[in-house]
Amino acid sequence: MSGEAGGVTVTELTYTESNDRYQDEVAERRLDGPLGLPWKDEVIVSAGRDAKVTATPSGQEVLTCRILLDGEKELGRATAAGPGQPVNCAKTTDT
Protein backbone atom coordinates (compact mmCIF):
# COMPACT_ATOMS: atom_id res chain seq x y z
CA MET A 1 0.00 0.00 0.00
CA SER A 2 1.46 3.35 -0.95
CA GLY A 3 0.48 6.96 -1.57
CA GLU A 4 1.57 9.45 -4.18
CA ALA A 5 3.58 11.58 -1.75
CA GLY A 6 5.59 11.07 1.43
CA GLY A 7 3.95 11.48 4.84
CA VAL A 8 0.65 9.97 3.66
CA THR A 9 -1.50 8.19 6.25
CA VAL A 10 -4.66 6.08 6.11
CA THR A 11 -7.59 6.28 8.52
CA GLU A 12 -8.73 2.68 8.08
CA LEU A 13 -7.24 -0.43 6.52
CA THR A 14 -8.81 -3.88 6.15
CA TYR A 15 -7.35 -7.09 4.76
CA THR A 16 -8.11 -10.82 4.65
CA GLU A 17 -6.09 -13.56 6.28
CA SER A 18 -6.24 -17.30 7.05
CA ASN A 19 -4.86 -18.72 10.29
CA ASP A 20 -2.86 -21.25 8.25
CA ARG A 21 -2.67 -22.37 4.63
CA TYR A 22 -4.64 -25.57 5.31
CA GLN A 23 -7.64 -23.84 6.87
CA ASP A 24 -10.48 -23.11 4.46
CA GLU A 25 -11.63 -19.98 6.32
CA VAL A 26 -10.59 -16.40 5.69
CA ALA A 27 -11.13 -13.65 8.25
CA GLU A 28 -11.19 -9.91 7.70
CA ARG A 29 -8.82 -7.87 9.86
CA ARG A 30 -9.24 -4.15 10.48
CA LEU A 31 -6.64 -1.60 11.52
CA ASP A 32 -7.65 1.92 12.54
CA GLY A 33 -5.28 4.77 11.78
CA PRO A 34 -3.57 6.88 11.39
CA LEU A 35 -1.27 4.35 9.74
CA GLY A 36 1.80 5.59 7.87
CA LEU A 37 2.55 4.55 4.32
CA PRO A 38 3.99 2.58 2.77
CA TRP A 39 2.23 -0.21 4.68
CA LYS A 40 3.18 -3.84 4.20
CA ASP A 41 2.29 -7.13 5.89
CA GLU A 42 2.81 -10.81 5.13
CA VAL A 43 -0.28 -12.97 5.63
CA ILE A 44 -1.56 -16.38 4.55
CA VAL A 45 -4.69 -16.67 2.41
CA SER A 46 -5.97 -20.19 1.72
CA ALA A 47 -6.00 -21.46 -1.87
CA GLY A 48 -9.15 -20.54 -3.78
CA ARG A 49 -10.05 -17.72 -1.36
CA ASP A 50 -10.11 -13.96 -1.83
CA ALA A 51 -7.04 -11.94 -0.87
CA LYS A 52 -8.28 -8.38 -0.25
CA VAL A 53 -6.87 -5.06 0.91
CA THR A 54 -8.90 -1.85 1.30
CA ALA A 55 -7.61 1.48 2.63
CA THR A 56 -8.98 4.99 3.01
CA PRO A 57 -6.56 7.95 2.95
CA SER A 58 -6.70 10.55 5.70
CA GLY A 59 -6.52 13.40 3.16
CA GLN A 60 -6.86 13.95 -0.55
CA GLU A 61 -4.12 11.51 -1.56
CA VAL A 62 -4.47 8.87 -4.27
CA LEU A 63 -3.58 5.42 -2.91
CA THR A 64 -2.28 2.38 -4.76
CA CYS A 65 -2.22 -1.20 -3.47
CA ARG A 66 -0.69 -4.47 -4.62
CA ILE A 67 -1.19 -8.10 -3.65
CA LEU A 68 1.99 -10.15 -3.97
CA LEU A 69 2.57 -13.90 -3.86
CA ASP A 70 5.62 -14.78 -1.77
CA GLY A 71 6.59 -11.09 -1.76
CA GLU A 72 7.48 -11.17 -5.47
CA LYS A 73 4.79 -12.16 -8.00
CA GLU A 74 2.13 -9.49 -8.40
CA LEU A 75 -1.35 -11.02 -8.30
CA GLY A 76 -3.34 -7.79 -8.14
CA ARG A 77 -2.93 -4.03 -8.27
CA ALA A 78 -5.36 -1.15 -7.96
CA THR A 79 -5.33 2.64 -7.73
CA ALA A 80 -8.08 4.66 -6.07
CA ALA A 81 -10.62 6.29 -8.38
CA GLY A 82 -9.57 9.75 -7.24
CA PRO A 83 -8.14 11.89 -4.43
CA GLY A 84 -9.46 10.96 -0.99
CA GLN A 85 -11.18 7.84 -2.31
CA PRO A 86 -10.62 4.34 -0.86
CA VAL A 87 -8.53 1.86 -2.81
CA ASN A 88 -9.61 -1.79 -3.14
CA CYS A 89 -7.34 -4.65 -4.22
CA ALA A 90 -8.77 -8.14 -4.57
CA LYS A 91 -7.63 -11.40 -6.11
CA THR A 92 -8.96 -14.94 -5.74
CA THR A 93 -5.94 -17.13 -5.04
CA ASP A 94 -5.20 -20.10 -7.27
CA THR A 95 -6.27 -23.55 -6.15
C-alpha positions in Angstrom: 0.0 0.0 0.0 1.5 3.4 -1.0 0.5 7.0 -1.6 1.6 9.4 -4.2 3.6 11.6 -1.8 5.6 11.1 1.4 3.9 11.5 4.8 0.7 10.0 3.7 -1.5 8.2 6.3 -4.7 6.1 6.1 -7.6 6.3 8.5 -8.7 2.7 8.1 -7.2 -0.4 6.5 -8.8 -3.9 6.2 -7.3 -7.1 4.8 -8.1 -10.8 4.6 -6.1 -13.6 6.3 -6.2 -17.3 7.0 -4.9 -18.7 10.3 -2.9 -21.3 8.2 -2.7 -22.4 4.6 -4.6 -25.6 5.3 -7.6 -23.8 6.9 -10.5 -23.1 4.5 -11.6 -20.0 6.3 -10.6 -16.4 5.7 -11.1 -13.7 8.3 -11.2 -9.9 7.7 -8.8 -7.9 9.9 -9.2 -4.1 10.5 -6.6 -1.6 11.5 -7.7 1.9 12.5 -5.3 4.8 11.8 -3.6 6.9 11.4 -1.3 4.4 9.7 1.8 5.6 7.9 2.6 4.6 4.3 4.0 2.6 2.8 2.2 -0.2 4.7 3.2 -3.8 4.2 2.3 -7.1 5.9 2.8 -10.8 5.1 -0.3 -13.0 5.6 -1.6 -16.4 4.6 -4.7 -16.7 2.4 -6.0 -20.2 1.7 -6.0 -21.5 -1.9 -9.2 -20.5 -3.8 -10.0 -17.7 -1.4 -10.1 -14.0 -1.8 -7.0 -11.9 -0.9 -8.3 -8.4 -0.3 -6.9 -5.1 0.9 -8.9 -1.9 1.3 -7.6 1.5 2.6 -9.0 5.0 3.0 -6.6 8.0 3.0 -6.7 10.5 5.7 -6.5 13.4 3.2 -6.9 13.9 -0.6 -4.1 11.5 -1.6 -4.5 8.9 -4.3 -3.6 5.4 -2.9 -2.3 2.4 -4.8 -2.2 -1.2 -3.5 -0.7 -4.5 -4.6 -1.2 -8.1 -3.6 2.0 -10.1 -4.0 2.6 -13.9 -3.9 5.6 -14.8 -1.8 6.6 -11.1 -1.8 7.5 -11.2 -5.5 4.8 -12.2 -8.0 2.1 -9.5 -8.4 -1.3 -11.0 -8.3 -3.3 -7.8 -8.1 -2.9 -4.0 -8.3 -5.4 -1.1 -8.0 -5.3 2.6 -7.7 -8.1 4.7 -6.1 -10.6 6.3 -8.4 -9.6 9.8 -7.2 -8.1 11.9 -4.4 -9.5 11.0 -1.0 -11.2 7.8 -2.3 -10.6 4.3 -0.9 -8.5 1.9 -2.8 -9.6 -1.8 -3.1 -7.3 -4.6 -4.2 -8.8 -8.1 -4.6 -7.6 -11.4 -6.1 -9.0 -14.9 -5.7 -5.9 -17.1 -5.0 -5.2 -20.1 -7.3 -6.3 -23.5 -6.1 
